[in-house]
Amino acid sequence: MSAPEPYFDDGTVTLYLGDCREVLPKLGLQPDSCVADPPYGETASEWDCWPDGWVDAVAKALPSSASLWCYGSARLFMDRLGDFAGWRFHQEALWVKRNGTGPGQSDRLTRIHEWAYHWYRGRWSDIHHEWERERATSNRGGDVVRKAARAAEHQRAGRASTWQDDGMRQPRSVVYLIDAPSVRNRKRHPDEKPLATVIPLVRECTPLGGLVLDPFAGSGSTLDAARQCGRRSVGIEKNERYAEAAAKRLSQPVLEAS
C-alpha cells in the first residue's frame, strides 16, 4: 500500500488531500496526539456530515497511550458517545465566541460557545501535558511568600507548607478559549477556529518537536497552531478548495496567533 503524495510539505507541516479514513492507513504515521475539528452533522450544509469511523481510523494511527482533543457540541458528544468507545473522557475546555452562531431563533438560545473535549487512552501519567500558565488577575505575586499553614495531623512529616507566589496560575477550563479575535470576516473555511483557541490544545497534548495529527485540516488552523508552538503536524483534508487555502496559508511566514 503506497503512501499518497503530500499536497503540501515544508518539512514541518505536511498536508494530504483525501478522506482521513482512507488516507491514514496508507501513511504509517506515528503521531503523538490528535486535535480534531470534525463536521458536527448539525446543519444542512453539504460539508457538515459526521464521517462514521474516523475515530477508529485515528485510534489505529496513535500510540497506545495518547490524547485526542475533539471540538464539538454537547449534543454531538451525547449522540456520538459510542464512537469514542475505548477512550476515557478527562477534561473539557470552553470556547466562548464573541458572536453567536447563525441568526437568532425564537424557540432556542443563541449558541455562543463550542466545547473541546479531551479524550485519552493508556495511562494518564504516560501522556504529555503542558498548559501554558497565565498571569493571575490579582495584584499579588512576585516576591510574596505565603505564611506557613498549620499541617493536619495526617500529613506526612516535612511536607512543605509554604510556597512562593510567582504571579502565575494554571489556566481555567473556561479560558474563553480564548476570548479570541473573530475570524468571521476573513474565514477560509465555514467552521474555521481562531488560532488562539487551538494553540493551547496542541501544546497541552503534544511535546515540543512532537507530531500532532489533524484528520480534518480545513483551512489549516491546527497545522498553523503546531508550527506556532514548535510542534510538527500532519493534516488531511477532503475538500481541495480548503486544502488549497490551507497550503497557501502555510506557505506564509509564521504570524502572531489570531
N, C-alpha and C positions, 0 to 999 in steps of 0.2 A: 504494500500500500504506500504509494509515493505521496510525499507531502506537497501541498499546493504551493505555488509561488506567492510570496507576500505581495500584497497590494501596495504596501509601504513598509520600508525598513531603513532605519538610520543607525542600527547597531544598539540602540537603547529601547526604542519603541518599534514594535512590529505589528502590522495590521493585515488581516486576511479578509478576503471577500467571500461570503458564503454563510450557510446556516451552521451555527455552532455545533449542533448535534451531528452534523456530517463532517465538519472540518476538524473538530477536536481530536477524534480518534486517529487522524492521519498525522498529527503534529508531533506526537511523542514528547509532549511538554512535561516539565517538572516545576510548575509554578508553586510558589509558597502560599498563595492565598487567592481569593477571588472577590472582586467587588462588582456586583451586577445590578443593572437597572433594566429589568425585563419589561416588555409590554404588559400592562396590568390586566388587559382584557376587560376594561370597564367602560369603553366608549365605542362608538360606531366607526371610528377611524380605521381605515384599511390596515394600517401598520400596527394597530393596538390589538393584537391577538396573542394570548398566552401560548408559548411554544411548549407543548407537552413533552416531557422527558429531558428538558435542558438541565435540570438539577442533577439527574443521574449522569449525564454526559460530563458535567463539571466535576462531579464526585470521582469519576474514574480518572480524571486528569490530576487531581490534587493528591498530596501525600496522605497517609493515614491519620495524621494529626494536622488539622488545617482549619482556617477560618473562611467563612462565606458571609460577607455583608451583602444584603439584598434590599434595595429600595422597594417600597410598596405601600399599600394602604392596609388598615386593619381588616377591611373586608377581603382584600386579596389573600392575606395570610390565613384568615379563617377558612376561606373557600379552598385554599391550596395546601393546607397543612400536611396532607398525605404525601405531597411531593417532597417534603423535607424529612421524610422518614429516614432514620439513621443519623440525623443531625440533632444536636441539642441547642435549644434556644437559650441565650445567656443575657443579652442586653439589647437595648434599643436606643436610638438617637432620633430626635425630632427636628425636622427642618420646618421652621415657620416662615412662610413666604410673605413678602411684602404685599402681594396682591393675591386675590382669590383665584381659583381655577374655574374658568368659564363664566358665563353670565349668571347673574343671580336668579334663583328659583324660589318660588313662593312656598314650596312644600318641603324644603330641606335647608339645612345650614349651608352657607358658602364655605367650601373647604379651603383653608389657607395653610394646610400643612401636609407633609408626607413623612412617613416613617422610614428609617433604615434599621432593619433587624439584623442582629448578629447571631449567626448560627455557627456551631463548631462541632468537630468530632475529634476523638482521641482524648488525650489528657490536656486539661487546661494549661498546666504548667509547661507543656511542650510547645505551646503555640506562642508566637511573637505577639507582644502587646506594647504599644507605645503611644500613649496620649500625650500630646504636647501641652504642658502645663500653661495656665493662663494667669495673668496678674489678678490678684484679689481686688475686689471692688472697694474694700475698706482702706483707710489710710495707714493701717497697721502693717508692719513688715520691716524688712531690712535688719536692723540690729536689735529688734525686740526679742527678748527671751522670756518664755513662759515660766512662771513660778512652778516649783516642784509640786506635783499633785500628791495627795495622800494615797499611798498604794493600798489596795484592798488586800486582805489577809491571804486570799487565794492566789495572788500574783506571785510569780517566782521572784526570788531574791535577786537584786541587782538590776531589775528591769528598769529601763530608762523612763523617767517621769518628767523630763524636761525636753523641750525641743526648740530649735532655732526657727523663727518665722522669717522665711526669705521673701515673703510677699507674694508667693505664687501658690496656685491651687490646682487640684485636679479638675479638668473641665466637667461640666454638668451635662446630664443626658439631654436637657433642653438647652442646647447651646444656640438656640435659634439657628439651628445647624445650617447655617450660622447666620443670623440676620444678614444674609448675603445680598450683595447687589443683584438686582433683577437683570436677567438676560433677555427679557421679553422682546425688546426692540432690535436685538441682533442675534436671534436664535438661528443656529444652523440645523436644528432638529426640533420637532414639536414638543419633545419632552426633555430638552437639554437642561442639565443641572449646572448651577454655578460652581466654578472650581472650588470656592471656599466651602462648599458642602461636601466635596469629595475628598479633598486632601487629608482631612483628619482620619477618614476611614481607611484610606490607603496606608497612611503612616501607622495606624493602630495595628494592622494585621500583617504588615509586610516589613521584614528587616531592611535596613539600609543596604542598597545594592541588590536586594532580592527581586523576585519576579512576581508581579500581580497579573491575574487574568481577568479580562472583561469580555464575556461572551456576547454582549450587546453593546458594541462600542459606540454606536450612534455617531455623534459629531466629535467623539474623542475626548470627552471630559475626563474620564478615568485615566486614559493614557497620558493626557497632558498633566493631570494631577501627579501621576507617578514620577514624571521627569522633574516636576517642580520640587519634589522632596527626595530626590536621589534614589528612586527605585526604577527598575526596568519593568516593561509591561508588554503584554501581548493582547491584542484585541481582535474580535471577529465581528463583522457587520454584514448583514444580509443584503441591505439595500445599497446599491452602488452610488446612488446620489449622496447618501450620508457618508459613505466610505470616502468618496472624493472630497467632501467638505472636511472630513477628519484629516485626510492626508495633507490637504492644503494648510490646515491649522497647525499640524505637527511639523510642517516644513519651516514654520516661522520660529524665530528665537524664543526662548523661554521668557514669558512675560510675568508680571506680578499677578497673583491669583485674583480672579474675578468671576 
